[in-house]
C-alpha cells in the first residue's frame, strides 16, 4: 500500500534519536510526532520519507533546530505544547 504524504504533514512515528542509535538501539522507544520533510516514491512502489523529529525540549548545543510557530503547532495537533 502506498500513501502520498505532502511535505509539512505531521504524523506519529517511532522515531529513533541519534543517541539511542549510538547505544545500539534499532527502534524508537515510543511513537512521537514528526514532520514529513520530503516524500519520494521509489522503485517497486515504496515510498521513502525524510522525517524531522518534533520535540518539546530545547535542542542540545550540537543539534540544529528551528522553532515551530504556535499557529503551526495548533494546525499539527500539538496545541498542548508550549514550544516545539
mmCIF file of the N, C-alpha and C atoms, coordinates in Angstrom:
data_MODEL
# 
_entry.id   MODEL 
# 
loop_
_atom_site.group_PDB 
_atom_site.id 
_atom_site.type_symbol 
_atom_site.label_atom_id 
_atom_site.label_alt_id 
_atom_site.label_comp_id 
_atom_site.label_asym_id 
_atom_site.label_entity_id 
_atom_site.label_seq_id 
_atom_site.pdbx_PDB_ins_code 
_atom_site.Cartn_x 
_atom_site.Cartn_y 
_atom_site.Cartn_z 
_atom_site.occupancy 
_atom_site.B_iso_or_equiv 
_atom_site.pdbx_formal_charge 
_atom_site.auth_seq_id 
_atom_site.auth_comp_id 
_atom_site.auth_asym_id 
_atom_site.auth_atom_id 
_atom_site.pdbx_PDB_model_num 
ATOM 1   N N  . UNK A 1 1  ? 0.833  -1.168 0.000  1.00 0.00 ? 1  UNK A N  1 
ATOM 2   C CA . UNK A 1 1  ? 0.000  0.000  0.000  1.00 0.00 ? 1  UNK A CA 1 
ATOM 3   C C  . UNK A 1 1  ? 0.880  1.234  0.000  1.00 0.00 ? 1  UNK A C  1 
ATOM 4   N N  . UNK A 1 2  ? 0.538  2.200  -0.784 1.00 0.00 ? 2  UNK A N  1 
ATOM 5   C CA . UNK A 1 2  ? 1.307  3.426  -0.903 1.00 0.00 ? 2  UNK A CA 1 
ATOM 6   C C  . UNK A 1 2  ? 0.457  4.607  -0.456 1.00 0.00 ? 2  UNK A C  1 
ATOM 7   N N  . UNK A 1 3  ? 1.085  5.524  0.265  1.00 0.00 ? 3  UNK A N  1 
ATOM 8   C CA . UNK A 1 3  ? 0.371  6.691  0.774  1.00 0.00 ? 3  UNK A CA 1 
ATOM 9   C C  . UNK A 1 3  ? 1.133  7.935  0.356  1.00 0.00 ? 3  UNK A C  1 
ATOM 10  N N  . UNK A 1 4  ? 0.434  8.929  -0.171 1.00 0.00 ? 4  UNK A N  1 
ATOM 11  C CA . UNK A 1 4  ? 1.066  10.199 -0.503 1.00 0.00 ? 4  UNK A CA 1 
ATOM 12  C C  . UNK A 1 4  ? 1.003  11.104 0.713  1.00 0.00 ? 4  UNK A C  1 
ATOM 13  N N  . UNK A 1 5  ? 2.169  11.535 1.196  1.00 0.00 ? 5  UNK A N  1 
ATOM 14  C CA . UNK A 1 5  ? 2.247  12.436 2.339  1.00 0.00 ? 5  UNK A CA 1 
ATOM 15  C C  . UNK A 1 5  ? 2.943  13.717 1.906  1.00 0.00 ? 5  UNK A C  1 
ATOM 16  N N  . UNK A 1 6  ? 2.214  14.798 1.797  1.00 0.00 ? 6  UNK A N  1 
ATOM 17  C CA . UNK A 1 6  ? 2.843  16.050 1.380  1.00 0.00 ? 6  UNK A CA 1 
ATOM 18  C C  . UNK A 1 6  ? 3.813  16.567 2.446  1.00 0.00 ? 6  UNK A C  1 
ATOM 19  N N  . UNK A 1 7  ? 4.824  17.290 2.015  1.00 0.00 ? 7  UNK A N  1 
ATOM 20  C CA . UNK A 1 7  ? 5.766  17.919 2.942  1.00 0.00 ? 7  UNK A CA 1 
ATOM 21  C C  . UNK A 1 7  ? 4.997  18.791 3.916  1.00 0.00 ? 7  UNK A C  1 
ATOM 22  N N  . UNK A 1 8  ? 5.414  18.760 5.174  1.00 0.00 ? 8  UNK A N  1 
ATOM 23  C CA . UNK A 1 8  ? 4.753  19.543 6.201  1.00 0.00 ? 8  UNK A CA 1 
ATOM 24  C C  . UNK A 1 8  ? 3.702  18.780 6.983  1.00 0.00 ? 8  UNK A C  1 
ATOM 25  N N  . UNK A 1 9  ? 3.357  17.575 6.531  1.00 0.00 ? 9  UNK A N  1 
ATOM 26  C CA . UNK A 1 9  ? 2.378  16.762 7.238  1.00 0.00 ? 9  UNK A CA 1 
ATOM 27  C C  . UNK A 1 9  ? 2.972  16.270 8.555  1.00 0.00 ? 9  UNK A C  1 
ATOM 28  N N  . UNK A 1 10 ? 2.219  16.358 9.629  1.00 0.00 ? 10 UNK A N  1 
ATOM 29  C CA . UNK A 1 10 ? 2.657  15.839 10.928 1.00 0.00 ? 10 UNK A CA 1 
ATOM 30  C C  . UNK A 1 10 ? 2.022  14.473 11.123 1.00 0.00 ? 10 UNK A C  1 
ATOM 31  N N  . UNK A 1 11 ? 2.872  13.470 11.389 1.00 0.00 ? 11 UNK A N  1 
ATOM 32  C CA . UNK A 1 11 ? 2.403  12.104 11.620 1.00 0.00 ? 11 UNK A CA 1 
ATOM 33  C C  . UNK A 1 11 ? 3.031  11.578 12.905 1.00 0.00 ? 11 UNK A C  1 
ATOM 34  N N  . UNK A 1 12 ? 2.532  10.463 13.394 1.00 0.00 ? 12 UNK A N  1 
ATOM 35  C CA . UNK A 1 12 ? 3.112  9.782  14.553 1.00 0.00 ? 12 UNK A CA 1 
ATOM 36  C C  . UNK A 1 12 ? 4.035  8.689  14.026 1.00 0.00 ? 12 UNK A C  1 
ATOM 37  N N  . UNK A 1 13 ? 5.241  8.588  14.612 1.00 0.00 ? 13 UNK A N  1 
ATOM 38  C CA . UNK A 1 13 ? 6.231  7.625  14.128 1.00 0.00 ? 13 UNK A CA 1 
ATOM 39  C C  . UNK A 1 13 ? 7.155  7.240  15.278 1.00 0.00 ? 13 UNK A C  1 
ATOM 40  N N  . UNK A 1 14 ? 7.584  5.979  15.363 1.00 0.00 ? 14 UNK A N  1 
ATOM 41  C CA . UNK A 1 14 ? 8.504  5.580  16.425 1.00 0.00 ? 14 UNK A CA 1 
ATOM 42  C C  . UNK A 1 14 ? 9.932  6.050  16.108 1.00 0.00 ? 14 UNK A C  1 
ATOM 43  N N  . UNK A 1 15 ? 10.163 7.350  16.269 1.00 0.00 ? 15 UNK A N  1 
ATOM 44  C CA . UNK A 1 15 ? 11.418 7.994  15.879 1.00 0.00 ? 15 UNK A CA 1 
ATOM 45  C C  . UNK A 1 15 ? 12.577 7.503  16.750 1.00 0.00 ? 15 UNK A C  1 
ATOM 46  N N  . UNK A 1 16 ? 13.695 7.175  16.131 1.00 0.00 ? 16 UNK A N  1 
ATOM 47  C CA . UNK A 1 16 ? 14.903 6.728  16.820 1.00 0.00 ? 16 UNK A CA 1 
ATOM 48  C C  . UNK A 1 16 ? 15.889 7.894  16.870 1.00 0.00 ? 16 UNK A C  1 
ATOM 49  N N  . UNK A 1 17 ? 16.127 8.429  18.073 1.00 0.00 ? 17 UNK A N  1 
ATOM 50  C CA . UNK A 1 17 ? 17.072 9.538  18.233 1.00 0.00 ? 17 UNK A CA 1 
ATOM 51  C C  . UNK A 1 17 ? 18.500 9.050  18.002 1.00 0.00 ? 17 UNK A C  1 
ATOM 52  N N  . UNK A 1 18 ? 19.382 9.950  17.587 1.00 0.00 ? 18 UNK A N  1 
ATOM 53  C CA . UNK A 1 18 ? 20.777 9.601  17.302 1.00 0.00 ? 18 UNK A CA 1 
ATOM 54  C C  . UNK A 1 18 ? 21.451 8.960  18.512 1.00 0.00 ? 18 UNK A C  1 
ATOM 55  N N  . UNK A 1 19 ? 21.204 9.505  19.709 1.00 0.00 ? 19 UNK A N  1 
ATOM 56  C CA . UNK A 1 19 ? 21.842 8.956  20.906 1.00 0.00 ? 19 UNK A CA 1 
ATOM 57  C C  . UNK A 1 19 ? 21.346 7.542  21.192 1.00 0.00 ? 19 UNK A C  1 
ATOM 58  N N  . UNK A 1 20 ? 20.116 7.235  20.822 1.00 0.00 ? 20 UNK A N  1 
ATOM 59  C CA . UNK A 1 20 ? 19.598 5.881  21.002 1.00 0.00 ? 20 UNK A CA 1 
ATOM 60  C C  . UNK A 1 20 ? 20.299 4.925  20.036 1.00 0.00 ? 20 UNK A C  1 
ATOM 61  N N  . UNK A 1 21 ? 20.481 5.380  18.802 1.00 0.00 ? 21 UNK A N  1 
ATOM 62  C CA . UNK A 1 21 ? 21.172 4.551  17.811 1.00 0.00 ? 21 UNK A CA 1 
ATOM 63  C C  . UNK A 1 21 ? 22.620 4.300  18.227 1.00 0.00 ? 21 UNK A C  1 
ATOM 64  N N  . UNK A 1 22 ? 23.274 5.330  18.791 1.00 0.00 ? 22 UNK A N  1 
ATOM 65  C CA . UNK A 1 22 ? 24.661 5.191  19.250 1.00 0.00 ? 22 UNK A CA 1 
ATOM 66  C C  . UNK A 1 22 ? 24.774 4.141  20.362 1.00 0.00 ? 22 UNK A C  1 
ATOM 67  N N  . UNK A 1 23 ? 23.709 3.943  21.113 1.00 0.00 ? 23 UNK A N  1 
ATOM 68  C CA . UNK A 1 23 ? 23.684 2.923  22.167 1.00 0.00 ? 23 UNK A CA 1 
ATOM 69  C C  . UNK A 1 23 ? 23.367 1.531  21.623 1.00 0.00 ? 23 UNK A C  1 
ATOM 70  N N  . UNK A 1 24 ? 23.131 1.433  20.324 1.00 0.00 ? 24 UNK A N  1 
ATOM 71  C CA . UNK A 1 24 ? 22.845 0.146  19.718 1.00 0.00 ? 24 UNK A CA 1 
ATOM 72  C C  . UNK A 1 24 ? 21.368 -0.176 19.568 1.00 0.00 ? 24 UNK A C  1 
ATOM 73  N N  . UNK A 1 25 ? 20.501 0.761  19.920 1.00 0.00 ? 25 UNK A N  1 
ATOM 74  C CA . UNK A 1 25 ? 19.073 0.529  19.758 1.00 0.00 ? 25 UNK A CA 1 
ATOM 75  C C  . UNK A 1 25 ? 18.727 0.578  18.271 1.00 0.00 ? 25 UNK A C  1 
ATOM 76  N N  . UNK A 1 26 ? 17.716 -0.169 17.878 1.00 0.00 ? 26 UNK A N  1 
ATOM 77  C CA . UNK A 1 26 ? 17.338 -0.237 16.458 1.00 0.00 ? 26 UNK A CA 1 
ATOM 78  C C  . UNK A 1 26 ? 15.930 0.274  16.189 1.00 0.00 ? 26 UNK A C  1 
ATOM 79  N N  . UNK A 1 27 ? 15.161 0.534  17.250 1.00 0.00 ? 27 UNK A N  1 
ATOM 80  C CA . UNK A 1 27 ? 13.793 1.015  17.086 1.00 0.00 ? 27 UNK A CA 1 
ATOM 81  C C  . UNK A 1 27 ? 13.519 2.126  18.087 1.00 0.00 ? 27 UNK A C  1 
ATOM 82  N N  . UNK A 1 28 ? 12.668 3.065  17.691 1.00 0.00 ? 28 UNK A N  1 
ATOM 83  C CA . UNK A 1 28 ? 12.275 4.119  18.609 1.00 0.00 ? 28 UNK A CA 1 
ATOM 84  C C  . UNK A 1 28 ? 11.537 3.539  19.803 1.00 0.00 ? 28 UNK A C  1 
ATOM 85  N N  . UNK A 1 29 ? 11.701 4.155  20.958 1.00 0.00 ? 29 UNK A N  1 
ATOM 86  C CA . UNK A 1 29 ? 11.076 3.649  22.184 1.00 0.00 ? 29 UNK A CA 1 
ATOM 87  C C  . UNK A 1 29 ? 9.585  3.913  22.243 1.00 0.00 ? 29 UNK A C  1 
ATOM 88  N N  . UNK A 1 30 ? 9.157  5.018  21.652 1.00 0.00 ? 30 UNK A N  1 
ATOM 89  C CA . UNK A 1 30 ? 7.730  5.333  21.654 1.00 0.00 ? 30 UNK A CA 1 
ATOM 90  C C  . UNK A 1 30 ? 7.398  6.148  20.413 1.00 0.00 ? 30 UNK A C  1 
ATOM 91  N N  . UNK A 1 31 ? 6.128  6.214  20.109 1.00 0.00 ? 31 UNK A N  1 
ATOM 92  C CA . UNK A 1 31 ? 5.666  6.976  18.961 1.00 0.00 ? 31 UNK A CA 1 
ATOM 93  C C  . UNK A 1 31 ? 5.737  8.457  19.288 1.00 0.00 ? 31 UNK A C  1 
ATOM 94  N N  . UNK A 1 32 ? 6.267  9.253  18.352 1.00 0.00 ? 32 UNK A N  1 
ATOM 95  C CA . UNK A 1 32 ? 6.431  10.688 18.544 1.00 0.00 ? 32 UNK A CA 1 
ATOM 96  C C  . UNK A 1 32 ? 5.894  11.421 17.316 1.00 0.00 ? 32 UNK A C  1 
ATOM 97  N N  . UNK A 1 33 ? 5.564  12.686 17.479 1.00 0.00 ? 33 UNK A N  1 
ATOM 98  C CA . UNK A 1 33 ? 5.178  13.462 16.304 1.00 0.00 ? 33 UNK A CA 1 
ATOM 99  C C  . UNK A 1 33 ? 6.415  13.812 15.479 1.00 0.00 ? 33 UNK A C  1 
ATOM 100 N N  . UNK A 1 34 ? 6.305  13.649 14.180 1.00 0.00 ? 34 UNK A N  1 
ATOM 101 C CA . UNK A 1 34 ? 7.374  14.016 13.254 1.00 0.00 ? 34 UNK A CA 1 
ATOM 102 C C  . UNK A 1 34 ? 6.751  14.769 12.085 1.00 0.00 ? 34 UNK A C  1 
ATOM 103 N N  . UNK A 1 35 ? 7.560  15.569 11.430 1.00 0.00 ? 35 UNK A N  1 
ATOM 104 C CA . UNK A 1 35 ? 7.107  16.318 10.263 1.00 0.00 ? 35 UNK A CA 1 
ATOM 105 C C  . UNK A 1 35 ? 7.723  15.685 9.020  1.00 0.00 ? 35 UNK A C  1 
ATOM 106 N N  . UNK A 1 36 ? 6.914  15.452 8.022  1.00 0.00 ? 36 UNK A N  1 
ATOM 107 C CA . UNK A 1 36 ? 7.409  14.913 6.757  1.00 0.00 ? 36 UNK A CA 1 
ATOM 108 C C  . UNK A 1 36 ? 8.135  16.041 6.021  1.00 0.00 ? 36 UNK A C  1 
ATOM 109 N N  . UNK A 1 37 ? 9.460  15.882 5.821  1.00 0.00 ? 37 UNK A N  1 
ATOM 110 C CA . UNK A 1 37 ? 10.237 16.883 5.099  1.00 0.00 ? 37 UNK A CA 1 
ATOM 111 C C  . UNK A 1 37 ? 10.107 16.661 3.602  1.00 0.00 ? 37 UNK A C  1 
ATOM 112 N N  . UNK A 1 38 ? 10.167 15.388 3.197  1.00 0.00 ? 38 UNK A N  1 
ATOM 113 C CA . UNK A 1 38 ? 10.036 15.054 1.780  1.00 0.00 ? 38 UNK A CA 1 
ATOM 114 C C  . UNK A 1 38 ? 9.554  13.613 1.669  1.00 0.00 ? 38 UNK A C  1 
ATOM 115 N N  . UNK A 1 39 ? 8.773  13.348 0.659  1.00 0.00 ? 39 UNK A N  1 
ATOM 116 C CA . UNK A 1 39 ? 8.237  12.022 0.383  1.00 0.00 ? 39 UNK A CA 1 
ATOM 117 C C  . UNK A 1 39 ? 8.534  11.701 -1.077 1.00 0.00 ? 39 UNK A C  1 
ATOM 118 N N  . UNK A 1 40 ? 9.232  10.592 -1.315 1.00 0.00 ? 40 UNK A N  1 
ATOM 119 C CA . UNK A 1 40 ? 9.639  10.233 -2.678 1.00 0.00 ? 40 UNK A CA 1 
ATOM 120 C C  . UNK A 1 40 ? 9.219  8.797  -2.971 1.00 0.00 ? 40 UNK A C  1 
ATOM 121 N N  . UNK A 1 41 ? 8.530  8.591  -4.068 1.00 0.00 ? 41 UNK A N  1 
ATOM 122 C CA . UNK A 1 41 ? 8.146  7.248  -4.498 1.00 0.00 ? 41 UNK A CA 1 
ATOM 123 C C  . UNK A 1 41 ? 9.335  6.614  -5.190 1.00 0.00 ? 41 UNK A C  1 
ATOM 124 N N  . UNK A 1 42 ? 9.751  5.454  -4.688 1.00 0.00 ? 42 UNK A N  1 
ATOM 125 C CA . UNK A 1 42 ? 10.908 4.759  -5.238 1.00 0.00 ? 42 UNK A CA 1 
ATOM 126 C C  . UNK A 1 42 ? 10.517 3.591  -6.108 1.00 0.00 ? 42 UNK A C  1 
ATOM 127 N N  . UNK A 1 43 ? 11.525 2.842  -6.515 1.00 0.00 ? 43 UNK A N  1 
ATOM 128 C CA . UNK A 1 43 ? 11.288 1.648  -7.328 1.00 0.00 ? 43 UNK A CA 1 
ATOM 129 C C  . UNK A 1 43 ? 10.471 0.644  -6.541 1.00 0.00 ? 43 UNK A C  1 
ATOM 130 N N  . UNK A 1 44 ? 9.646  -0.089 -7.207 1.00 0.00 ? 44 UNK A N  1 
ATOM 131 C CA . UNK A 1 44 ? 8.828  -1.092 -6.558 1.00 0.00 ? 44 UNK A CA 1 
ATOM 132 C C  . UNK A 1 44 ? 7.626  -0.517 -5.829 1.00 0.00 ? 44 UNK A C  1 
ATOM 133 N N  . UNK A 1 45 ? 7.383  0.786  -5.993 1.00 0.00 ? 45 UNK A N  1 
ATOM 134 C CA . UNK A 1 45 ? 6.220  1.394  -5.370 1.00 0.00 ? 45 UNK A CA 1 
ATOM 135 C C  . UNK A 1 45 ? 6.400  1.798  -3.919 1.00 0.00 ? 45 UNK A C  1 
ATOM 136 N N  . UNK A 1 46 ? 7.620  1.625  -3.373 1.00 0.00 ? 46 UNK A N  1 
ATOM 137 C CA . UNK A 1 46 ? 7.860  2.014  -1.990 1.00 0.00 ? 46 UNK A CA 1 
ATOM 138 C C  . UNK A 1 46 ? 7.973  3.530  -1.881 1.00 0.00 ? 46 UNK A C  1 
ATOM 139 N N  . UNK A 1 47 ? 7.487  4.064  -0.771 1.00 0.00 ? 47 UNK A N  1 
ATOM 140 C CA . UNK A 1 47 ? 7.597  5.491  -0.510 1.00 0.00 ? 47 UNK A CA 1 
ATOM 141 C C  . UNK A 1 47 ? 8.667  5.705  0.544  1.00 0.00 ? 47 UNK A C  1 
ATOM 142 N N  . UNK A 1 48 ? 9.647  6.561  0.238  1.00 0.00 ? 48 UNK A N  1 
ATOM 143 C CA . UNK A 1 48 ? 10.739 6.875  1.154  1.00 0.00 ? 48 UNK A CA 1 
ATOM 144 C C  . UNK A 1 48 ? 10.468 8.241  1.764  1.00 0.00 ? 48 UNK A C  1 
ATOM 145 N N  . UNK A 1 49 ? 10.609 8.329  3.083  1.00 0.00 ? 49 UNK A N  1 
ATOM 146 C CA . UNK A 1 49 ? 10.311 9.568  3.787  1.00 0.00 ? 49 UNK A CA 1 
ATOM 147 C C  . UNK A 1 49 ? 11.553 10.121 4.478  1.00 0.00 ? 49 UNK A C  1 
ATOM 148 N N  . UNK A 1 50 ? 11.715 11.430 4.454  1.00 0.00 ? 50 UNK A N  1 
ATOM 149 C CA . UNK A 1 50 ? 12.689 12.119 5.297  1.00 0.00 ? 50 UNK A CA 1 
ATOM 150 C C  . UNK A 1 50 ? 11.865 12.783 6.384  1.00 0.00 ? 50 UNK A C  1 
ATOM 151 N N  . UNK A 1 51 ? 12.100 12.388 7.634  1.00 0.00 ? 51 UNK A N  1 
ATOM 152 C CA . UNK A 1 51 ? 11.294 12.848 8.755  1.00 0.00 ? 51 UNK A CA 1 
ATOM 153 C C  . UNK A 1 51 ? 12.117 13.737 9.680  1.00 0.00 ? 51 UNK A C  1 
ATOM 154 N N  . UNK A 1 52 ? 11.480 14.776 10.203 1.00 0.00 ? 52 UNK A N  1 
ATOM 155 C CA . UNK A 1 52 ? 12.107 15.677 11.167 1.00 0.00 ? 52 UNK A CA 1 
ATOM 156 C C  . UNK A 1 52 ? 11.393 15.506 12.502 1.00 0.00 ? 52 UNK A C  1 
ATOM 157 N N  . UNK A 1 53 ? 12.168 15.181 13.526 1.00 0.00 ? 53 UNK A N  1 
ATOM 158 C CA . UNK A 1 53 ? 11.581 14.983 14.855 1.00 0.00 ? 53 UNK A CA 1 
ATOM 159 C C  . UNK A 1 53 ? 11.044 16.298 15.394 1.00 0.00 ? 53 UNK A C  1 
ATOM 160 N N  . UNK A 1 54 ? 9.926  16.221 16.097 1.00 0.00 ? 54 UNK A N  1 
ATOM 161 C CA . UNK A 1 54 ? 9.361  17.382 16.773 1.00 0.00 ? 54 UNK A CA 1 
ATOM 162 C C  . UNK A 1 54 ? 9.443  17.093 18.268 1.00 0.00 ? 54 UNK A C  1 
ATOM 163 N N  . UNK A 1 55 ? 10.052 18.000 18.997 1.00 0.00 ? 55 UNK A N  1 
ATOM 164 C CA . UNK A 1 55 ? 10.249 17.801 20.425 1.00 0.00 ? 55 UNK A CA 1 
ATOM 165 C C  . UNK A 1 55 ? 9.838  19.044 21.191 1.00 0.00 ? 55 UNK A C  1 
ATOM 166 N N  . UNK A 1 56 ? 9.439  18.858 22.432 1.00 0.00 ? 56 UNK A N  1 
ATOM 167 C CA . UNK A 1 56 ? 9.127  19.997 23.289 1.00 0.00 ? 56 UNK A CA 1 
ATOM 168 C C  . UNK A 1 56 ? 10.358 20.451 24.067 1.00 0.00 ? 56 UNK A C  1 
ATOM 169 N N  . UNK A 1 57 ? 11.449 19.691 23.971 1.00 0.00 ? 57 UNK A N  1 
ATOM 170 C CA . UNK A 1 57 ? 12.687 20.041 24.674 1.00 0.00 ? 57 UNK A CA 1 
ATOM 171 C C  . UNK A 1 57 ? 13.556 20.949 23.811 1.00 0.00 ? 57 UNK A C  1 
ATOM 172 N N  . UNK A 1 58 ? 14.272 21.867 24.431 1.00 0.00 ? 58 UNK A N  1 
ATOM 173 C CA . UNK A 1 58 ? 15.193 22.706 23.664 1.00 0.00 ? 58 UNK A CA 1 
ATOM 174 C C  . UNK A 1 58 ? 16.314 21.851 23.067 1.00 0.00 ? 58 UNK A C  1 
ATOM 175 N N  . UNK A 1 59 ? 16.863 22.245 21.915 1.00 0.00 ? 59 UNK A N  1 
ATOM 176 C CA . UNK A 1 59 ? 17.922 21.455 21.294 1.00 0.00 ? 59 UNK A CA 1 
ATOM 177 C C  . UNK A 1 59 ? 19.226 21.526 22.096 1.00 0.00 ? 59 UNK A C  1 
ATOM 178 N N  . UNK A 1 60 ? 20.024 20.474 21.988 1.00 0.00 ? 60 UNK A N  1 
ATOM 179 C CA . UNK A 1 60 ? 21.366 20.460 22.585 1.00 0.00 ? 60 UNK A CA 1 
ATOM 180 C C  . UNK A 1 60 ? 22.272 21.354 21.745 1.00 0.00 ? 60 UNK A C  1 
ATOM 181 N N  . UNK A 1 61 ? 23.423 21.694 22.283 1.00 0.00 ? 61 UNK A N  1 
ATOM 182 C CA . UNK A 1 61 ? 24.353 22.576 21.577 1.00 0.00 ? 61 UNK A CA 1 
ATOM 183 C C  . UNK A 1 61 ? 24.801 22.017 20.226 1.00 0.00 ? 61 UNK A C  1 
ATOM 184 N N  . UNK A 1 62 ? 24.864 20.690 20.102 1.00 0.00 ? 62 UNK A N  1 
ATOM 185 C CA . UNK A 1 62 ? 25.327 20.077 18.854 1.00 0.00 ? 62 UNK A CA 1 
ATOM 186 C C  . UNK A 1 62 ? 24.187 19.769 17.879 1.00 0.00 ? 62 UNK A C  1 
ATOM 187 N N  . UNK A 1 63 ? 22.977 20.223 18.171 1.00 0.00 ? 63 UNK A N  1 
ATOM 188 C CA . UNK A 1 63 ? 21.825 19.962 17.312 1.00 0.00 ? 63 UNK A CA 1 
ATOM 189 C C  . UNK A 1 63 ? 21.399 21.216 16.566 1.00 0.00 ? 63 UNK A C  1 
ATOM 190 N N  . UNK A 1 64 ? 20.933 21.004 15.355 1.00 0.00 ? 64 UNK A N  1 
ATOM 191 C CA . UNK A 1 64 ? 20.354 22.087 14.565 1.00 0.00 ? 64 UNK A CA 1 
ATOM 192 C C  . UNK A 1 64 ? 18.840 21.978 14.699 1.00 0.00 ? 64 UNK A C  1 
ATOM 193 N N  . UNK A 1 65 ? 18.197 23.089 14.973 1.00 0.00 ? 65 UNK A N  1 
ATOM 194 C CA . UNK A 1 65 ? 16.750 23.042 15.182 1.00 0.00 ? 65 UNK A CA 1 
ATOM 195 C C  . UNK A 1 65 ? 16.117 24.352 14.753 1.00 0.00 ? 65 UNK A C  1 
ATOM 196 N N  . UNK A 1 66 ? 14.821 24.290 14.480 1.00 0.00 ? 66 UNK A N  1 
ATOM 197 C CA . UNK A 1 66 ? 14.038 25.501 14.294 1.00 0.00 ? 66 UNK A CA 1 
ATOM 198 C C  . UNK A 1 66 ? 12.786 25.377 15.123 1.00 0.00 ? 66 UNK A C  1 
ATOM 199 N N  . UNK A 1 67 ? 12.312 26.521 15.566 1.00 0.00 ? 67 UNK A N  1 
ATOM 200 C CA . UNK A 1 67 ? 11.109 26.525 16.388 1.00 0.00 ? 67 UNK A CA 1 
ATOM 201 C C  . UNK A 1 67 ? 9.877  26.526 15.494 1.00 0.00 ? 67 UNK A C  1 
ATOM 202 N N  . UNK A 1 68 ? 8.921  25.707 15.867 1.00 0.00 ? 68 UNK A N  1 
ATOM 203 C CA . UNK A 1 68 ? 7.664  25.635 15.137 1.00 0.00 ? 68 UNK A CA 1 
ATOM 204 C C  . UNK A 1 68 ? 6.763  26.755 15.661 1.00 0.00 ? 68 UNK A C  1 
ATOM 205 N N  . UNK A 1 69 ? 6.290  27.635 14.794 1.00 0.00 ? 69 UNK A N  1 
ATOM 206 C CA . UNK A 1 69 ? 5.406  28.709 15.250 1.00 0.00 ? 69 UNK A CA 1 
ATOM 207 C C  . UNK A 1 69 ? 4.142  28.152 15.920 1.00 0.00 ? 69 UNK A C  1 
ATOM 208 N N  . UNK A 1 70 ? 3.614  28.913 16.851 1.00 0.00 ? 70 UNK A N  1 
ATOM 209 C CA . UNK A 1 70 ? 2.446  28.480 17.622 1.00 0.00 ? 70 UNK A CA 1 
ATOM 210 C C  . UNK A 1 70 ? 1.271  28.089 16.718 1.00 0.00 ? 70 UNK A C  1 
ATOM 211 N N  . UNK A 1 71 ? 1.014  28.856 15.682 1.00 0.00 ? 71 UNK A N  1 
ATOM 212 C CA . UNK A 1 71 ? -0.098 28.546 14.777 1.00 0.00 ? 71 UNK A CA 1 
ATOM 213 C C  . UNK A 1 71 ? 0.099  27.194 14.091 1.00 0.00 ? 71 UNK A C  1 
ATOM 214 N N  . UNK A 1 72 ? 1.343  26.870 13.749 1.00 0.00 ? 72 UNK A N  1 
ATOM 215 C CA . UNK A 1 72 ? 1.627  25.586 13.104 1.00 0.00 ? 72 UNK A CA 1 
ATOM 216 C C  . UNK A 1 72 ? 1.511  24.435 14.096 1.00 0.00 ? 72 UNK A C  1 
ATOM 217 N N  . UNK A 1 73 ? 1.850  24.685 15.358 1.00 0.00 ? 73 UNK A N  1 
ATOM 218 C CA . UNK A 1 73 ? 1.643  23.660 16.392 1.00 0.00 ? 73 UNK A CA 1 
ATOM 219 C C  . UNK A 1 73 ? 0.162  23.310 16.484 1.00 0.00 ? 73 UNK A C  1 
ATOM 220 N N  . UNK A 1 74 ? -0.682 24.330 16.474 1.00 0.00 ? 74 UNK A N  1 
ATOM 221 C CA . UNK A 1 74 ? -2.127 24.077 16.536 1.00 0.00 ? 74 UNK A CA 1 
ATOM 222 C C  . UNK A 1 74 ? -2.589 23.311 15.304 1.00 0.00 ? 74 UNK A C  1 
ATOM 223 N N  . UNK A 1 75 ? -2.123 23.728 14.144 1.00 0.00 ? 75 UNK A N  1 
ATOM 224 C CA . UNK A 1 75 ? -2.519 23.043 12.899 1.00 0.00 ? 75 UNK A CA 1 
ATOM 225 C C  . UNK A 1 75 ? -2.054 21.592 12.885 1.00 0.00 ? 75 UNK A C  1 
ATOM 226 N N  . UNK A 1 76 ? -0.893 21.333 13.499 1.00 0.00 ? 76 UNK A N  1 
ATOM 227 C CA . UNK A 1 76 ? -0.348 19.979 13.518 1.00 0.00 ? 76 UNK A CA 1 
ATOM 228 C C  . UNK A 1 76 ? -0.839 19.126 14.675 1.00 0.00 ? 76 UNK A C  1 
ATOM 229 N N  . UNK A 1 77 ? -1.771 19.670 15.466 1.00 0.00 ? 77 UNK A N  1 
ATOM 230 C CA . UNK A 1 77 ? -2.321 18.906 16.579 1.00 0.00 ? 77 UNK A CA 1 
ATOM 231 C C  . UNK A 1 77 ? -1.433 18.892 17.808 1.00 0.00 ? 77 UNK A C  1 
ATOM 232 N N  . UNK A 1 78 ? -0.538 19.870 17.919 1.00 0.00 ? 78 UNK A N  1 
ATOM 233 C CA . UNK A 1 78 ? 0.383  19.939 19.052 1.00 0.00 ? 78 UNK A CA 1 
ATOM 234 C C  . UNK A 1 78 ? 0.063  21.121 19.952 1.00 0.00 ? 78 UNK A C  1 
ATOM 235 N N  . UNK A 1 79 ? -1.182 21.501 20.033 1.00 0.00 ? 79 UNK A N  1 
ATOM 236 C CA . UNK A 1 79 ? -1.565 22.714 20.737 1.00 0.00 ? 79 UNK A CA 1 
ATOM 237 C C  . UNK A 1 79 ? -1.296 22.658 22.235 1.00 0.00 ? 79 UNK A C  1 
ATOM 238 N N  . UNK A 1 80 ? -1.121 21.462 22.806 1.00 0.00 ? 80 UNK A N  1 
ATOM 239 C CA . UNK A 1 80 ? -0.855 21.361 24.229 1.00 0.00 ? 80 UNK A CA 1 
ATOM 240 C C  . UNK A 1 80 ? 0.603  21.686 24.571 1.00 0.00 ? 80 UNK A C  1 
ATOM 241 N N  . UNK A 1 81 ? 1.455  21.774 23.559 1.00 0.00 ? 81 UNK A N  1 
ATOM 242 C CA . UNK A 1 81 ? 2.869  22.081 23.781 1.00 0.00 ? 81 UNK A CA 1 
ATOM 243 C C  . UNK A 1 81 ? 3.062  23.590 23.840 1.00 0.00 ? 81 UNK A C  1 
ATOM 244 N N  . UNK A 1 82 ? 3.878  24.063 24.785 1.00 0.00 ? 82 UNK A N  1 
ATOM 245 C CA . UNK A 1 82 ? 4.177  25.488 24.849 1.00 0.00 ? 82 UNK A CA 1 
ATOM 246 C C  . UNK A 1 82 ? 5.161  25.876 23.747 1.00 0.00 ? 82 UNK A C  1 
ATOM 247 N N  . UNK A 1 83 ? 6.143  25.002 23.509 1.00 0.00 ? 83 UNK A N  1 
ATOM 248 C CA . UNK A 1 83 ? 7.128  25.236 22.438 1.00 0.00 ? 83 UNK A CA 1 
ATOM 249 C C  . UNK A 1 83 ? 7.426  23.913 21.744 1.00 0.00 ? 83 UNK A C  1 
ATOM 250 N N  . UNK A 1 84 ? 7.732  23.979 20.481 1.00 0.00 ? 84 UNK A N  1 
ATOM 251 C CA . UNK A 1 84 ? 8.096  22.761 19.730 1.00 0.00 ? 84 UNK A CA 1 
ATOM 252 C C  . UNK A 1 84 ? 9.274  23.079 18.835 1.00 0.00 ? 84 UNK A C  1 
# 
